[in-house]
Amino acid sequence: MNERQQTRKEAVALSYNPLNADIPKVIAKGKGKIAENILEQAKAHNIPIQEDPNLVQLLGQLDLNEAIPEELYQAVAEVFAFIYRLDQLHEKYSDNSH
């Protein structure tokens, strides 16, 4: 395996709406250029990114629009908790800048 293959990016995007009591779903996934595009779009839209190669590998096995299996609830909940904390910090510092 060459160095390029070893460092090939992989990304998975999740969607979750707690107001609808939905289960998180895979809405985008890919490797290489597709992964780079997913990450670029997330950055462009200020969507938090968390790096967890093991979780990405597991989520990458799911089909698009497939709900997260119960075995991954804990790991995905940790990702959403991370995002929630980031949102709270952003709001706190946004409010203080006015």
C-alpha positions in Angstrom: 0.0 0.0 0.0 1.5 3.3 -0.9 1.4 6.5 1.2 -1.4 8.1 -0.7 -3.7 5.1 0.0 -2.8 5.1 3.7 -3.7 8.8 4.1 -6.9 8.6 2.0 -9.6 10.6 3.7 -13.0 9.2 4.6 -16.0 11.2 5.8 -19.5 10.6 6.9 -22.2 13.3 7.4 -25.0 12.7 9.8 -28.4 14.3 10.1 -30.4 14.5 13.3 -33.5 16.5 14.3 -34.3 16.1 18.0 -37.6 17.9 17.5 -38.9 15.2 15.3 -37.5 12.4 17.6 -35.7 11.1 14.5 -32.8 8.6 14.7 -29.6 10.1 13.3 -29.1 9.1 9.7 -26.2 9.0 7.3 -26.8 11.7 4.7 -23.5 11.7 2.9 -20.4 9.5 2.9 -17.3 9.0 0.8 -13.6 8.6 0.4 -10.9 10.6 -1.3 -12.2 13.5 -3.3 -15.8 12.9 -2.1 -14.7 13.0 1.5 -12.8 16.2 0.9 -15.9 17.7 -0.7 -18.0 16.7 2.4 -15.5 18.3 4.7 -15.3 21.5 2.6 -19.1 21.8 2.6 -19.2 21.3 6.3 -16.6 24.1 6.8 -18.4 26.4 4.4 -21.6 26.0 6.3 -20.0 26.2 9.8 -21.0 22.6 10.6 -18.7 21.2 13.3 -16.4 18.4 12.3 -15.2 15.7 14.7 -12.5 13.3 13.7 -13.0 9.7 14.8 -11.6 7.3 12.3 -13.1 4.2 14.0 -16.6 5.7 14.0 -16.3 6.9 10.4 -15.3 3.4 9.4 -18.3 1.9 11.1 -20.7 4.6 9.8 -19.2 4.2 6.3 -20.6 0.7 6.1 -24.2 2.1 6.3 -26.3 3.0 3.3 -27.3 6.6 2.6 -30.4 7.6 4.6 -30.0 4.5 6.8 -30.7 5.1 10.5 -27.8 4.6 12.9 -28.0 1.1 14.5 -28.6 0.9 18.2 -25.1 -0.5 18.7 -23.7 2.9 17.6 -26.1 5.1 19.7 -23.5 5.8 22.4 -20.7 6.8 20.0 -23.0 9.0 18.0 -24.4 10.6 21.1 -20.9 11.6 22.1 -20.5 13.3 18.7 -23.7 15.2 19.2 -22.7 16.1 22.7 -19.5 17.5 21.3 -21.4 19.6 18.7 -23.8 20.8 21.4 -20.9 22.0 23.5 -19.4 23.8 20.5 -22.8 25.5 19.8 -23.1 26.6 23.4 -19.6 28.1 23.3 -20.3 29.8 20.0 -23.5 31.4 21.4 -21.7 32.5 24.6 -19.0 34.3 22.7 -21.3 35.7 20.0 -23.5 37.2 22.7 -20.5 38.8 24.4 -19.3 40.4 21.2 -22.3 42.7 20.9 
